[in-house]
Amino acid sequence: MDDILIRLLGSLVIQSFLAIGGIYVILAELQRVVVVENGWMTIEEFTSLFALAQAAPGPNTLFISLIGWRIGGIWVGILATIVFVTPSLVLAAALARGWSRWAERPWFALLRRGLIPVTIGLLTASAVLLTEAAATGPGALAVTAGAAALSLTTRLPPVAILGMAAAVGAIGLV
Amino acid sequence: MPGHLNPASAVPARPPMHERGITIGDLFRCFLVVGITGFGGVLPVVIHEVVRKRGWLDMHEFTEILSVCQVLPGPNIVNISVLFGARVAGIPGAVVSVGGLLLLPVALVLTLGTVYAQFADQPAVEGAVRTVAAGAAGLLIAVTARLFWPQRRNPIVLGIGLLVLLAVAWARVPLIWVVLGFAPVSLALTWWWMRRYG
């Protein structure tokens, strides 16, 4: 178990540094390590844990918790989560310290301003891809349009809007 | 007059983040709510709680933080919570923010994971999961619109944004190559623009 733990956590530290833009970037590599190389679970289990992480509330980082949990129980799940978020915690905290000190420096102003175009492009692409995946028919498309309109025109919290969407789906309207 | 590229000059200066009267407890409670209500993508919830409901950040400040977090390794939402928490209250702020964000969701899936998985096969739950996914897509559309609107006259946002959109959604270029490829171009163009127009 110790050996598995060291390999799992060691791999997660490396993955954490590679996950620029989020967990989707490292899915293939995670699958290689967890399923192919070490045989810790089947591909079906891997996929269903990912689906579970997406269905549950909270960030997709939960997938890492679930992988640890499946391999070694609750404590390994918690440990895996901590190991995975620690590198970004350290980096982001260091950046926060520098932020006020560098605020007026031209290169830092450039960094803050110059990445906005990429961010807007990435967000638009995510919105397009998510809509494509979710738009299984005119009903689903109407739910997407309705949620966007409600979010833009009211102050309803996102969870209330998703609650309405869930109700529409649960009673079989869409 | 390209003053729109420098929104900081148009907006009255706000006090630095650690002087906005946000306590450690406020941070923890805020991210607790973000974590447990963040179905189908957490970004819309962060914007709702931090920008719209509490007014701790304005949309421009949030866009800057998100953009920097986008190129840091690790999950964006985790990075946002750490960076924002640390700017408000140093390391303790960072720890309570990310702790609040992850605490309830991790506890939930690790204790109820198996129950949750069995539940997912019920037809009513299946139907709800489908429409929640559709709704989550709508929320992301709204978020994108909200971030894009203040930048709509920025030619670099229009150009690079469109190319990134095509690269990701149409050509399906892996995200890491999109970031590594377009971030330097976007920075170079912005640098040129700032030197030329200020």
Interface residues (C-beta under 8 A of the other chain):
Chain A: S16 F17 L18 A19 I20 G21 G22 I23 Y24 V25 S48 A51 L52 A53 Q54 A55 A56 P57 G58 P59 N60 T61 L62 S65 L66 W69 I74 G77 I78 T81 F84 V85 P87 S88 L89 L91 A92 A93 L95 A96 R97 W99 S100 P106 A109 L110 L111 R112 R113 G114 L115 I116 P117 V118 T119 I120 G121 L122 L123 T124 A125 S126 A127 V128 L129 L130 T131 E132 A133 A134 A135 T136 A140 L141 V143 T144 A145 G146 A147 A148 A149 L150 S151 L152 R155 P157 P158 V159 I161 L162 M164 A165 A166 A167 V168 G169 A170 I171 G172 V174
Chain B: L5 P16 G35 I36 T37 G38 F39 G40 G41 V42 P44 V45 H48 E49 R52 K53 T63 E64 L66 S67 V68 C69 Q70 V71 L72 P73 G74 P75 N76 I77 V78 N79 V82 L83 F84 G85 A86 R87 I91 A94 V95 V98 L101 L102 L104 P105 V106 L108 V109 L110 T111 G113 Y116 A117 A120 A124 V125 G127 A128 V129 R130 T131 V132 A133 A134 G135 A136 A137 G138 L139 L140 I141 A142 V143 T144 A145 R146 L147 F148 Q151 N154 I156 V157 G159 I160 G161 L162 L163 V164 L165 A167 V168 A169 P174 L175 I176 V178 V179 L180 F182 A183 S186 L187 A188 L189 T190 W191 M194
